[in-house]
Amino acid sequence: MKLEPGKNVKIEVIRSECDLMKSGDAVYLKGPVLDREKSGPVCVTALLSLYPWVMGARFGIESDHLGWNDGYVVCCPDKLVDFRITFLDNED
């Protein structure tokens, strides 16, 4: 089986104590590219720390070992923002 990272990804803010990213904000990726039209503000520090889970989502992996529960819930390094990372159909 050949597995490729073919999914688009949504990174949604589900809790925030941060002035930059508010609850309900979302960042959308089309493959490895940021969809600037659909996305809200992006904290690069948070995005870099989330990227292992983003790659899992790009591959369409729903791993219990990585904490999948209708998406991966991960916090930023400053513990100010919680994100839910999910994969989307490529049309989304």
N, C-alpha and C positions, 0 to 999 in steps of 0.2 A: 504494500500500500504506500502510495506517495502522498504525503501531506504537505499542503502549501498554505501560506497565510492569505486566504482569499476573502476574509470577512471585513466589512466595515465595522467601526467601533463607535460606541457612544460612551462618554465619560460624564456622568451626571453628579453634580454636587448634591448630596443628600443631607449634609449638616455642615454649617459653617460658622466660624467665629472670626473669619478673615474679611478684611475690607476689600480685597481684590475679587474673590470668587464667592458669590452668594448662593444660598440654597435655591435649587431649581435651575441654576446655570448649567449649561452642558457644553462639552467640546465634542466635535464629531471628526472622525478620521475616515478618509476614503483610502483604504490601504495604509501606507505610511504617511499620507499627505493630510495636513490639516484642512478641513472644509471651513474656510474663513467666513463664508456667507451664513452658515448655520450655527457657528460656534460663538459662545460668549467669550469673556476674558480667559486668557491662558496664563497660568503660573508655570513657568518652565521648570522651576525646582520641583514642584509637585508632579508635573508630567514625567520628568526623568525618573523620579522615584517610583511611579506607577507602571513604568514601561514593561517590566516582566509580566504583569497581569494583562496589560494591553496586548502583548504578543500572544499570550494564551488565548485571548478573545479573538485576535486576528486569525488564529488557527481554528477557531470554533471549539475550543476545548472547554468542557464543563467539568473541572477537576475538584473532587471533594478535598484532595490534599492541598490544593491552592485556595480553598475556601469558597468554592462556587455555591451560591444560594440565590438563584435567579439573577446572577451577576456576581462579580467579585467586589466585595466591599473592602476598600483600602483607604488608609488615612495618609495625609501628606506628612513629610518629615517633621513639621512643626506641630503636628497633632491638632491643627486648627480646622481642618476640612476633611470630611469623609466623602468618598466618591463611590459610586456604583459603576462598574465597568461591564458593559454588555456588548455582544456582537449583534450586528444587524444584517438583514438581507442586503445584498449589494445595491438594490434599488432604493433603499432607505438613505 
